Amino acid sequence: MDVFFAASPASRSRLGLIVPKHGHRIVDRNRVKRRLREIGRRCALPALDSAGVHLDLLIRAHRSAYGAPFAVLEDEVTTLVEGLCSRSF
């Protein structure tokens, strides 16, 4: 996954998703979007808010995200967010 971030003009962190088609069916694309949205809701946004970091986080899924289990996607996003929280801005 590619992750982009910028300071949020809002008083809270926000999440955006980009899931390209990569030749897959819309059902598969929606499954990846639902998984990433749930990971953001449960893990990424609360971690950023509890660290006092207000960022707009944009996640772009790669082709391999279509075949990845939920746990693998969750680990990858959690690792990225922990890295963002540990950096000083």
ZAMARGU-647509 format. One line per field, with one value per atom (N, C-alpha, C, O, CB): residue number from 0; atom name; x, y, z. Coordinates in steps of 0.02 Angstrom, whole numbers. Each point is the difference from the previous one (the first is absolute). Glycine has a CB too. Layout:
! ZAMARGU-647509
num: (NUM | ...) .
atomo: (CA | ...) .
c1: (X | ...) .
c2: (Y | ...) .
c3: (Z | ...) .
! end
This chain:
! ZAMARGU-647509
num: (0 | 0 | 0 | 0 | 0 | 1 | 1 | 1 | 1 | 1 | 2 | 2 | 2 | 2 | 2 | 3 | 3 | 3 | 3 | 3 | 4 | 4 | 4 | 4 | 4 | 5 | 5 | 5 | 5 | 5 | 6 | 6 | 6 | 6 | 6 | 7 | 7 | 7 | 7 | 7 | 8 | 8 | 8 | 8 | 8 | 9 | 9 | 9 | 9 | 9 | 10 | 10 | 10 | 10 | 10 | 11 | 11 | 11 | 11 | 11 | 12 | 12 | 12 | 12 | 12 | 13 | 13 | 13 | 13 | 13 | 14 | 14 | 14 | 14 | 14 | 15 | 15 | 15 | 15 | 15 | 16 | 16 | 16 | 16 | 16 | 17 | 17 | 17 | 17 | 17 | 18 | 18 | 18 | 18 | 18 | 19 | 19 | 19 | 19 | 19 | 20 | 20 | 20 | 20 | 20 | 21 | 21 | 21 | 21 | 21 | 22 | 22 | 22 | 22 | 22 | 23 | 23 | 23 | 23 | 23 | 24 | 24 | 24 | 24 | 24 | 25 | 25 | 25 | 25 | 25 | 26 | 26 | 26 | 26 | 26 | 27 | 27 | 27 | 27 | 27 | 28 | 28 | 28 | 28 | 28 | 29 | 29 | 29 | 29 | 29 | 30 | 30 | 30 | 30 | 30 | 31 | 31 | 31 | 31 | 31 | 32 | 32 | 32 | 32 | 32 | 33 | 33 | 33 | 33 | 33 | 34 | 34 | 34 | 34 | 34 | 35 | 35 | 35 | 35 | 35 | 36 | 36 | 36 | 36 | 36 | 37 | 37 | 37 | 37 | 37 | 38 | 38 | 38 | 38 | 38 | 39 | 39 | 39 | 39 | 39 | 40 | 40 | 40 | 40 | 40 | 41 | 41 | 41 | 41 | 41 | 42 | 42 | 42 | 42 | 42 | 43 | 43 | 43 | 43 | 43 | 44 | 44 | 44 | 44 | 44 | 45 | 45 | 45 | 45 | 45 | 46 | 46 | 46 | 46 | 46 | 47 | 47 | 47 | 47 | 47 | 48 | 48 | 48 | 48 | 48 | 49 | 49 | 49 | 49 | 49 | 50 | 50 | 50 | 50 | 50 | 51 | 51 | 51 | 51 | 51 | 52 | 52 | 52 | 52 | 52 | 53 | 53 | 53 | 53 | 53 | 54 | 54 | 54 | 54 | 54 | 55 | 55 | 55 | 55 | 55 | 56 | 56 | 56 | 56 | 56 | 57 | 57 | 57 | 57 | 57 | 58 | 58 | 58 | 58 | 58 | 59 | 59 | 59 | 59 | 59 | 60 | 60 | 60 | 60 | 60 | 61 | 61 | 61 | 61 | 61 | 62 | 62 | 62 | 62 | 62 | 63 | 63 | 63 | 63 | 63 | 64 | 64 | 64 | 64 | 64 | 65 | 65 | 65 | 65 | 65 | 66 | 66 | 66 | 66 | 66 | 67 | 67 | 67 | 67 | 67 | 68 | 68 | 68 | 68 | 68 | 69 | 69 | 69 | 69 | 69 | 70 | 70 | 70 | 70 | 70 | 71 | 71 | 71 | 71 | 71 | 72 | 72 | 72 | 72 | 72 | 73 | 73 | 73 | 73 | 73 | 74 | 74 | 74 | 74 | 74 | 75 | 75 | 75 | 75 | 75 | 76 | 76 | 76 | 76 | 76 | 77 | 77 | 77 | 77 | 77 | 78 | 78 | 78 | 78 | 78 | 79 | 79 | 79 | 79 | 79 | 80 | 80 | 80 | 80 | 80 | 81 | 81 | 81 | 81 | 81 | 82 | 82 | 82 | 82 | 82 | 83 | 83 | 83 | 83 | 83 | 84 | 84 | 84 | 84 | 84 | 85 | 85 | 85 | 85 | 85 | 86 | 86 | 86 | 86 | 86 | 87 | 87 | 87 | 87 | 87 | 88 | 88 | 88 | 88 | 88) .
atomo: (N | CA | C | O | CB | N | CA | C | O | CB | N | CA | C | O | CB | N | CA | C | O | CB | N | CA | C | O | CB | N | CA | C | O | CB | N | CA | C | O | CB | N | CA | C | O | CB | N | CA | C | O | CB | N | CA | C | O | CB | N | CA | C | O | CB | N | CA | C | O | CB | N | CA | C | O | CB | N | CA | C | O | CB | N | CA | C | O | CB | N | CA | C | O | CB | N | CA | C | O | CB | N | CA | C | O | CB | N | CA | C | O | CB | N | CA | C | O | CB | N | CA | C | O | CB | N | CA | C | O | CB | N | CA | C | O | CB | N | CA | C | O | CB | N | CA | C | O | CB | N | CA | C | O | CB | N | CA | C | O | CB | N | CA | C | O | CB | N | CA | C | O | CB | N | CA | C | O | CB | N | CA | C | O | CB | N | CA | C | O | CB | N | CA | C | O | CB | N | CA | C | O | CB | N | CA | C | O | CB | N | CA | C | O | CB | N | CA | C | O | CB | N | CA | C | O | CB | N | CA | C | O | CB | N | CA | C | O | CB | N | CA | C | O | CB | N | CA | C | O | CB | N | CA | C | O | CB | N | CA | C | O | CB | N | CA | C | O | CB | N | CA | C | O | CB | N | CA | C | O | CB | N | CA | C | O | CB | N | CA | C | O | CB | N | CA | C | O | CB | N | CA | C | O | CB | N | CA | C | O | CB | N | CA | C | O | CB | N | CA | C | O | CB | N | CA | C | O | CB | N | CA | C | O | CB | N | CA | C | O | CB | N | CA | C | O | CB | N | CA | C | O | CB | N | CA | C | O | CB | N | CA | C | O | CB | N | CA | C | O | CB | N | CA | C | O | CB | N | CA | C | O | CB | N | CA | C | O | CB | N | CA | C | O | CB | N | CA | C | O | CB | N | CA | C | O | CB | N | CA | C | O | CB | N | CA | C | O | CB | N | CA | C | O | CB | N | CA | C | O | CB | N | CA | C | O | CB | N | CA | C | O | CB | N | CA | C | O | CB | N | CA | C | O | CB | N | CA | C | O | CB | N | CA | C | O | CB | N | CA | C | O | CB | N | CA | C | O | CB | N | CA | C | O | CB | N | CA | C | O | CB | N | CA | C | O | CB | N | CA | C | O | CB | N | CA | C | O | CB | N | CA | C | O | CB | N | CA | C | O | CB | N | CA | C | O | CB | N | CA | C | O | CB) .
c1: (42 | -42 | 44 | 55 | -146 | 66 | 32 | -40 | -62 | 104 | -7 | -33 | 25 | 61 | -72 | -36 | 16 | -34 | -53 | 63 | 22 | -30 | 16 | 50 | -43 | -50 | 9 | -35 | -43 | 50 | 13 | -33 | -73 | -18 | 126 | -151 | -72 | -23 | 17 | -31 | -26 | -28 | -57 | -20 | 51 | -56 | -53 | 32 | 61 | -136 | 34 | 25 | 7 | 6 | -59 | 51 | 6 | 35 | 7 | -111 | 124 | 31 | -55 | -55 | 155 | -82 | -48 | 34 | 62 | -124 | 22 | 26 | -30 | -60 | 75 | 28 | -23 | 29 | 55 | -63 | -29 | 21 | -1 | -45 | 2 | 93 | 2 | 10 | 51 | -5 | -94 | 5 | -11 | -57 | 16 | 95 | -7 | -29 | 2 | 95 | -125 | -32 | 49 | -14 | -73 | 143 | 51 | -29 | 24 | 40 | -117 | -29 | -44 | -17 | 115 | -115 | -43 | -72 | -15 | 111 | -140 | -72 | -15 | 39 | -66 | -29 | -20 | -12 | 11 | -62 | 30 | -12 | 66 | 2 | -99 | 150 | 66 | 26 | 29 | -5 | -35 | 23 | -36 | 31 | -7 | -89 | -38 | 21 | 0 | -96 | 115 | 23 | 65 | 7 | -60 | 99 | 62 | -14 | 29 | 34 | -108 | -18 | -32 | 16 | -32 | -29 | -32 | 50 | -3 | -102 | 152 | 51 | 45 | 12 | -14 | 25 | 43 | -37 | 29 | 37 | -129 | -40 | -9 | 4 | -63 | 48 | -8 | 65 | 1 | -92 | 147 | 65 | 14 | 25 | 17 | -59 | 9 | -43 | 22 | 5 | -89 | -47 | 21 | -5 | -86 | 114 | 17 | 71 | 11 | -92 | 128 | 71 | 33 | 27 | -22 | -7 | 41 | -23 | 40 | -19 | -84 | -24 | 3 | 21 | -95 | 54 | 8 | 73 | 14 | -118 | 149 | 71 | 27 | 37 | -22 | -34 | 22 | -29 | 35 | -25 | -74 | -32 | 28 | 9 | -113 | 117 | 27 | 72 | 22 | -97 | 111 | 68 | 0 | 52 | -11 | -100 | -5 | 23 | 16 | 1 | -16 | 21 | -63 | -38 | 151 | -123 | -58 | 24 | 27 | -90 | 53 | 23 | -57 | -47 | 161 | -109 | -42 | 42 | 54 | -116 | 37 | 35 | -32 | -60 | 92 | 7 | -25 | 36 | 62 | -87 | -13 | 29 | -19 | -59 | 52 | 57 | -11 | 19 | 58 | -35 | -71 | 11 | 35 | -14 | -88 | 147 | 34 | -39 | -48 | 160 | -91 | -32 | 0 | -47 | 82 | 17 | 6 | -52 | -12 | 133 | -151 | -50 | -63 | -36 | 80 | -57 | -59 | 4 | -51 | 39 | 72 | 7 | 22 | 6 | 21 | -14 | 26 | -57 | -54 | 147 | -80 | -50 | -6 | 44 | -19 | -80 | -14 | 57 | 21 | -144 | 149 | 53 | 63 | 34 | -81 | 64 | 60 | -10 | 46 | -20 | -84 | -14 | 2 | 27 | -97 | 41 | -2 | 71 | 16 | -129 | 155 | 69 | 38 | 38 | -40 | -8 | 36 | -21 | 42 | -33 | -74 | -24 | 20 | 21 | -118 | 93 | 18 | 74 | 18 | -107 | 132 | 71 | 14 | 40 | -15 | -60 | 9 | -23 | 33 | -48 | -41 | -27 | 44 | 12 | -128 | 142 | 45 | 63 | 25 | -68 | 67 | 58 | -16 | 42 | -4 | -98 | -20 | -7 | 19 | -78 | 32 | -10 | 67 | 5 | -115 | 160 | 64 | 43 | 47 | -52 | -10 | 38 | -21 | -59 | 71 | 34 | -17 | -11 | 40 | 26 | -120 | -17 | 16 | -10 | -79) .
c2: (-58 | 58 | 62 | 1 | -63 | 113 | 66 | 40 | -2 | -3 | 42 | 42 | 72 | 12 | -111 | 145 | 71 | 33 | -21 | 19 | 54 | 35 | 74 | 20 | -124 | 142 | 73 | 23 | -34 | 47 | 45 | 29 | 11 | 25 | 30 | -73 | 5 | 70 | 25 | -148 | 155 | 65 | -8 | 48 | -4 | -105 | -14 | -12 | -6 | -43 | 45 | -11 | -74 | -18 | 126 | -150 | -72 | -30 | 33 | -36 | -59 | -35 | -25 | -15 | -18 | 30 | -25 | -52 | 0 | 111 | -155 | -55 | 3 | 10 | -81 | 62 | -6 | -63 | -21 | 146 | -156 | -63 | 6 | 30 | -94 | 33 | -7 | -74 | -29 | 147 | -149 | -71 | -7 | -3 | -34 | 34 | -7 | -68 | -47 | 124 | -80 | -62 | -58 | -56 | 127 | -57 | -51 | -62 | -55 | 96 | -33 | -56 | -46 | -54 | 61 | 13 | -41 | 22 | 55 | -73 | -25 | 16 | 53 | 9 | -126 | 150 | 52 | -29 | 34 | 31 | -128 | -33 | -6 | 12 | -76 | 46 | -6 | 69 | 7 | -109 | 151 | 68 | 26 | 31 | -10 | -32 | 23 | -36 | 30 | -4 | -89 | -38 | 31 | 8 | -114 | 124 | 31 | 68 | 17 | -76 | 98 | 65 | -8 | 38 | 8 | -94 | -11 | -20 | 22 | -55 | -10 | -22 | 58 | 9 | -123 | 153 | 56 | 53 | 31 | -53 | 34 | 48 | -22 | 40 | -7 | -98 | -27 | 4 | 16 | -93 | 62 | 4 | 73 | 13 | -112 | 145 | 71 | 21 | 37 | -15 | -46 | 19 | -29 | 34 | -28 | -69 | -34 | 13 | 2 | -88 | 95 | 3 | 67 | 32 | -154 | 142 | 57 | 67 | 35 | -97 | 78 | 65 | 6 | 52 | -46 | -57 | 6 | 7 | 36 | -103 | 33 | 5 | 70 | 27 | -149 | 151 | 68 | 50 | 45 | -76 | 24 | 46 | -6 | 50 | -56 | -56 | -8 | 26 | 18 | -118 | 101 | 27 | 76 | 32 | -139 | 135 | 72 | 25 | 59 | -50 | -53 | 17 | 5 | -48 | -10 | 114 | 10 | 1 | 51 | 13 | -119 | -7 | -21 | -34 | 5 | 49 | -30 | -57 | 11 | 99 | -170 | -60 | -27 | -12 | -14 | 16 | -27 | -65 | -3 | 119 | -170 | -66 | -22 | 1 | -31 | 12 | -25 | -74 | -18 | 132 | -156 | -73 | -22 | 24 | -39 | -32 | -31 | -62 | -21 | 64 | -71 | -59 | -59 | -39 | 76 | -42 | -56 | 4 | -50 | 44 | 65 | 8 | -42 | -18 | 133 | -130 | -39 | -71 | -29 | 98 | -97 | -68 | -5 | -55 | 24 | 87 | 0 | -11 | 28 | 49 | -118 | -9 | 64 | 43 | -167 | 129 | 59 | 12 | 58 | -79 | -31 | 7 | 31 | 40 | -139 | 80 | 27 | 74 | 40 | -152 | 131 | 71 | 40 | 55 | -87 | 4 | 34 | 10 | 54 | -104 | -1 | 6 | 54 | 39 | -160 | 122 | 49 | 71 | 44 | -130 | 98 | 67 | 20 | 57 | -73 | -30 | 14 | 19 | 47 | -126 | 43 | 15 | 70 | 38 | -160 | 139 | 66 | 56 | 51 | -103 | 41 | 52 | 8 | 55 | -80 | -31 | 5 | 39 | 39 | -149 | 100 | 39 | 74 | 42 | -142 | 117 | 70 | 31 | 58 | -82 | -14 | 26 | 11 | 45 | -104 | 19 | 6 | 57 | 23 | -146 | 145 | 55 | 66 | 9 | -73 | 109 | 67 | 46 | 0 | -17 | 54 | 44 | 71 | 44 | -121) .
c3: (0 | 0 | 0 | 29 | 31 | -92 | 3 | 50 | 1 | -122 | 163 | 50 | -8 | -2 | 82 | -85 | -4 | 60 | 21 | -149 | 154 | 56 | -4 | -29 | 99 | -39 | 4 | 63 | 27 | -153 | 150 | 59 | -16 | -53 | 91 | 8 | -10 | 19 | 54 | -32 | -65 | 19 | 51 | 32 | -145 | 120 | 48 | 69 | 6 | -97 | 141 | 68 | 16 | 58 | -23 | -86 | 10 | -62 | -51 | 125 | -68 | -56 | -47 | 21 | 50 | -136 | -50 | -43 | -6 | 6 | -30 | -41 | -69 | -8 | 111 | -154 | -69 | -30 | 18 | -29 | -35 | -30 | -76 | -29 | 128 | -130 | -72 | -13 | 19 | -40 | -12 | -17 | -75 | -22 | 138 | -155 | -73 | -19 | 39 | -54 | -44 | -23 | -10 | 20 | -74 | 24 | -14 | -33 | 11 | 87 | -138 | -37 | 42 | -22 | -50 | 133 | 43 | -5 | -25 | 103 | -54 | 1 | 53 | 47 | -88 | 33 | 48 | 69 | 51 | -145 | 97 | 65 | 38 | 60 | -108 | 13 | 32 | 21 | 54 | -123 | 27 | 16 | 62 | 43 | -165 | 125 | 59 | 63 | 54 | -129 | 70 | 58 | 28 | 60 | -106 | 1 | 22 | 32 | 52 | -144 | 62 | 29 | 68 | 46 | -161 | 124 | 65 | 52 | 57 | -115 | 39 | 48 | 21 | 60 | -112 | 5 | 16 | 40 | 46 | -150 | 88 | 38 | 72 | 46 | -151 | 116 | 68 | 38 | 60 | -101 | 9 | 32 | 20 | 55 | -122 | 23 | 17 | 58 | 44 | -162 | 120 | 53 | 67 | 52 | -136 | 84 | 63 | 24 | 60 | -91 | -15 | 20 | -15 | 44 | -64 | -43 | -22 | 30 | 31 | -136 | 98 | 24 | 76 | 25 | -124 | 137 | 73 | 22 | 48 | -36 | -46 | 18 | -13 | 41 | -67 | -30 | -15 | 49 | 24 | -145 | 136 | 47 | 70 | 35 | -104 | 91 | 68 | 5 | 55 | -40 | -70 | 0 | -7 | 4 | -54 | 40 | -7 | -68 | -8 | 129 | -170 | -68 | -43 | -5 | 19 | -46 | -44 | -72 | -23 | 114 | -126 | -68 | -46 | 21 | 20 | -104 | -52 | -28 | -27 | -1 | 33 | -20 | -63 | -1 | 121 | -173 | -63 | -13 | -3 | -42 | 36 | -12 | -71 | -18 | 142 | -163 | -68 | 0 | 13 | -66 | 39 | 0 | -64 | -54 | 126 | -64 | -57 | -22 | 33 | 6 | -93 | -28 | 50 | 1 | -116 | 156 | 47 | 56 | 34 | -60 | 37 | 53 | -15 | 47 | -24 | -86 | -17 | 27 | 18 | -121 | 107 | 24 | 73 | 27 | -142 | 146 | 69 | 50 | -7 | -28 | 86 | 54 | 42 | -1 | 4 | 33 | 41 | 50 | 9 | -21 | 43 | 51 | -30 | 33 | 28 | -122 | -32 | -15 | 12 | -62 | 24 | -13 | 65 | 2 | -101 | 152 | 64 | 28 | 25 | -3 | -27 | 24 | -38 | 29 | 3 | -97 | -42 | 17 | 7 | -99 | 98 | 16 | 70 | 12 | -90 | 126 | 69 | 5 | 35 | 5 | -76 | 0 | -29 | 27 | -39 | -42 | -30 | 47 | 6 | -119 | 146 | 44 | 62 | 23 | -63 | 66 | 58 | -19 | 41 | 3 | -105 | -24 | -5 | 16 | -77 | 39 | -5 | 70 | 10 | -119 | 156 | 67 | 36 | 42 | -37 | -21 | 35 | -28 | 33 | -10 | -84 | -29 | 30 | 18 | -125 | 113 | 24 | -60 | -46 | 153 | -106 | -56 | 16 | -41 | 6) .
! end
